[in-house]
Amino acid sequence: MSLLTELSESPAQIVSILDQTNVDPVSSRENISRLCSSANSYGFFSVVVVPYHVNLARELLDDQVRLGTVIGFPYGVQTTRAKVVETQAVLDAVDEIDMVMNRTAFRNGDHEYVVDDIRRVKEAAPETVVKCIIESPALGDDEIATAARLVEEAGADFVKTAVGYDGPTSPREIRLIREAVGEGIGIKASGGIATFEEALEMVDAGATRIGTSSGIEIVESIPE
């Protein structure tokens, strides 16, 4: 059974692919406490927080809720060495890493650097799920396809669309990514997804995970 069929027949299962997220740079301990409480209550797949809040989130989350954090956030322009050190610093606490592709290297056509950057983060976290953000809303169609292929070549587990700073993700971007990569790599849609119907559109386009700060709203918008 396909993911789309499963969610169409049992909409409540949407929680199993939702990463409930708060990566606001001014997020408070109270914000993170509420985030984790909602994830525990609703059974979201994971929460994603900034590295500063990783230890707090780990303490608050139930065992079945996975924990992710961001690396090279939000533009990916840090050196590879910096990203590797940042990754190593959180490995004991997190289950997943959402890293940002080096957008400057990509814009300059330095694809070898882009691949090496992603590969070395994955090598630093071989047992951890690594998603690489390409910021697809800021890219043209050919660039989206190229970036997705580079992420796949580097060995990341997911291509992730966006951090949300350059506009919302569209189903079209998901389709372009899905056409560019093999079935063995996941696609995480993130950026502006706030209802069940929007999440379902992303899944229909090929997404296998949804990143959102509106997980509760998505669940509560499931049609009766």
N, C-alpha and C positions, 0 to 999 in steps of 0.2 A: 504494500500500500504506500502510495506517495505521501509526502508530508502534506501537500495541499489537500489531498483526499481525506487524510486523517483529521486535519483541522476543520475541514468542511463538515465532516460527520460528527466530530467531537470538539467544538470550538474552545472548550475550557482547557484543552491541552496546549493552547497557545503559551501558557506559562512555562512549558517545558523548553521553549526556545527564546525566552525573553531574558536579556541582560539588563537589569534595572540599574541605572547609571546616575552617579553624581560626581562629575569631575570639575565642578565649579571651583575656581581658585580661592574663593572666599567661603567655601562650605565650612560649617561649624560641626563640632562634635554632636550637637543636637540634630543637625541635618542628617548626619551619617547614622545616628541611632535610629531615626525614623525610617531611613532607607533600609536598614538591615531588618528592622521590625516588620516592615511591609514585605520584604523578601521572604522572611520566615513564615509570615501569615499566608501569603498567596502562593508560595512554593515556586518562585521564580527560579530559573536555571542558575543565575548568578547575579552578583552585584559587581559593579566596576567603580572604583574610587581612585583618587590620586594617591601616590605613594605615601604621602604623609599620614593618610588615614588607614593604611593597610592593617596595621596591628590592631587598631580599634575595631575595624570591621571583622577581623578574624575572631576576636573575642566575642562579638555580638551575634555572629551568624550561626545558624544551626548547621550540623554536619552535612546535610544534604544540599545546602546552597553553596555553590562554588564562588570563589573570590577572584576577581581580576583587577589589574591595575594598568595604568598607561605608562609607556616608555617613549622618550623622545617627544613628549607632548608639548605643544600642539602642532608644531610645524615640521618636526623631524630633522631639523638642521644641525643638531648636535653631532659631534664626531662619533664614529663607530665605537671607539674606545669608551666614550662617555656612556653610550647606550648599553654597552656590555656591562660596565660597572653598575649602572643603574639597575639592570636586570639582576645581576648577582646579589644586589643588596636586598631584593624582595623575594627571592626564590623560596625561602623557608616558609613564607606566609601565603603565597598566592598559588592558584591553580592555573590561571591564564594570564597572558600578557597581550595587551593591545598596543603595538608599537606603531610609530608613524614613519612611513617611508621618507627618505631624505628628498624632500621636494625640490630643494635647490639643485642637487645632483641630477634629479630627473629632468628638471627644466633645462639644464645645460647638456642634456643628452649623454650624461656619464652613466650609462646603464650598468657598466661593470661595477662601479662604486655602489649603485643602488642594490644590486644583487648581493655583493659582499657584505654590505651593511646589514641586510636582513638575515643572511645566512649566519653571520657571526652572533647575532642575538639568539637565533634558534640553537646554535651550537652551545651557547652559554646556558640554555634552558631546554635540554633535549627531552625532558619528561614533562614539559609544560606546554600547554596549547598556546601557540603564538599566532596572533592575527596581525596583519599588516594593513594599516590605513593608507589608502592612496589619495584620499580627498577628491573623489570622483566629480563632485559638483563643480570643481574648478578646472576640470579637464575636458578636452574635446573627445569625440568618439574614438578616434584612433589612439589617442593618448590613454584613454581608459583601458582599452584592450592591451596596449603595450605594457602599461603598469601592472595589470593583472597577470600577464605572462611572466613578468620579472619576479613578482611575488611567488608565483608557482615555481619558477626555476630555482629560487633561493631556498625553497623547502619549508616555507611557512604553512601553517595548517589552514588558515583562512585568509581570503582577501576581504578587507573591511572597507566600506565605502568612505566614511567621513567622520570627522570630529564634530561637524556641525557648524563650523565657523564660516563656511563659504556657501551657505544655503542648504536647503533640504535635499535629500537623496530622492531620486525618481526611480520608478520601476524600470525605465529605459536603461539606466546605468547598471542595474542588476542584470538585465538581459545581455548587455554588452560584455559584462564580466563573465557571465555563465557561458557565452559563446566562445570566449577567449581561452578558458581553462578547462581542464579535465574534471570529471565527476569526483575525483578523489580529494579535491580541495573544497572547503566550505566557503560560503559567502555570508558575511555579516552585513546586513543593511542597517545603517544608523544615520540619524539626521532628520528631524522633523516628523517622526512617525509617532502618532498620538492616538490613533483609534484602531479598533480591531480590523476594520475594513482596509485601512492603510497597510497594516501588518500583513493581512492576507494577500494584498496586491503584491507585496514584496516577495512573499513565498511563491506566489504564482509565477513571478518573474525569475525565480531561481534561488532566492535567499534561503539559507538554512538556519540562520540565527538573526534575531532582531535586537539591536541596541537602542535603548530609549530611556528617557527620564520620566516617561509617562506610562509606566507599566500598569499602574492601578487604573488609569483612564482606559487603557487598552482592554483590560479584563472587564471593566464595568461597561464598556461599549459593545460587548458581545451581544448580538441580537438574540432575543428570547425565542 
